[in-house]
């Protein structure tokens, strides 16, 4: 008849002792085991700290959830943002968690944002939210929009019409039925393309205003479907987190269950202009 003591307890019983006086062993970790454990913990902490520092100072990933930057960025694009494009910041100095918000401290190499840059920034009305838009107006300039044409210091931005068929081939499902026109803005050393909806007359004009010092006027490339500076104002330089520069993954989704999700392999590794 079994005694009712399980096999694990029998394994720890010293056979030299009387069964009526069992010896219970307590296994204390040796010094070498404690040392190894501390090393592993320290290594994990260092890795965690480096990852956080990498995201805070160098590159940070973001996902594009809306179509406000089409045709440049598509819904479902995963991008990298260069966080030292405008200077090297003290790690975690621009940290935002809920209502807690810090302004960045630049250590060196602080640079100005250029017209045409696509920036990720803290939304001025709620810094806990990140926005992405293109810089159109710079500090000290006057900006005005007349019939969807942008004027800087009284002069219209130089543009040329683009072939809509090229862009509509890869247009997001949500916008395929819109009546878009596409224009390329020609800057001194670069260019970018935006689109307007010929049937949308909601935000056609914007009264002439001067952009304050240290602030930027930003707009989405999908001009008629972008909530930007035309609605909530300008972006302070301190709110700029970095410059978008690379699409590292892109996933499209469809309302058609037969289509489902699809990886856009042609967009992987595409530089953002």
Rosetta blueprint (number, residue, H / E / L):
1 X L
2 X L
3 X L
4 X L
5 X L
6 X L
7 X H
8 X H
9 X H
10 X H
11 X H
12 X L
13 X L
14 X L
15 X L
16 X L
17 X L
18 X L
19 X L
20 X L
21 X L
22 X L
23 X L
24 X L
25 X L
26 X L
27 X L
28 X L
29 X L
30 X L
31 X H
32 X H
33 X H
34 X H
35 X H
36 X H
37 X H
38 X H
39 X H
40 X H
41 X H
42 X H
43 X H
44 X H
45 X H
46 X H
47 X H
48 X H
49 X H
50 X H
51 X H
52 X H
53 X H
54 X H
55 X H
56 X H
57 X H
58 X H
59 X E
60 X E
61 X E
62 X E
63 X E
64 X L
65 X L
66 X L
67 X L
68 X L
69 X L
70 X L
71 X L
72 X L
73 X L
74 X L
75 X L
76 X L
77 X E
78 X E
79 X E
80 X E
81 X E
82 X E
83 X L
84 X L
85 X L
86 X L
87 X L
88 X E
89 X E
90 X L
91 X L
92 X L
93 X L
94 X L
95 X L
96 X E
97 X E
98 X L
99 X L
100 X E
101 X E
102 X L
103 X L
104 X L
105 X L
106 X E
107 X E
108 X E
109 X L
110 X L
111 X L
112 X L
113 X L
114 X L
115 X L
116 X L
117 X L
118 X E
119 X E
120 X E
121 X E
122 X E
123 X L
124 X L
125 X L
126 X L
127 X L
128 X L
129 X L
130 X E
131 X E
132 X E
133 X E
134 X E
135 X E
136 X E
137 X E
138 X L
139 X L
140 X L
141 X L
142 X E
143 X E
144 X E
145 X E
146 X E
147 X L
148 X L
149 X E
150 X E
151 X E
152 X E
153 X L
154 X L
155 X E
156 X E
157 X L
158 X L
159 X E
160 X E
161 X E
162 X E
163 X L
164 X H
165 X H
166 X H
167 X H
168 X H
169 X L
170 X L
171 X L
172 X L
173 X H
174 X H
175 X H
176 X L
177 X L
178 X L
179 X L
180 X E
181 X E
182 X E
183 X E
184 X E
185 X E
186 X E
187 X L
188 X L
189 X L
190 X L
191 X E
192 X E
193 X E
194 X E
195 X E
196 X E
197 X E
198 X L
199 X L
200 X L
201 X L
202 X L
203 X L
204 X L
205 X L
206 X E
207 X E
208 X E
209 X E
210 X E
211 X L
212 X L
213 X L
214 X L
215 X E
216 X E
217 X E
218 X E
219 X E
220 X L
221 X L
222 X E
223 X H
224 X H
225 X H
226 X L
227 X L
228 X L
229 X H
230 X H
231 X H
232 X H
233 X L
234 X L
235 X E
236 X E
237 X H
238 X H
239 X H
240 X E
241 X E
242 X E
243 X E
244 X E
245 X E
246 X E
247 X E
248 X E
249 X E
250 X E
251 X E
252 X E
253 X E
254 X L
255 X L
256 X L
257 X L
258 X L
259 X L
260 X L
261 X E
262 X E
263 X E
264 X L
265 X H
266 X H
267 X H
268 X L
269 X L
270 X E
271 X E
272 X L
273 X L
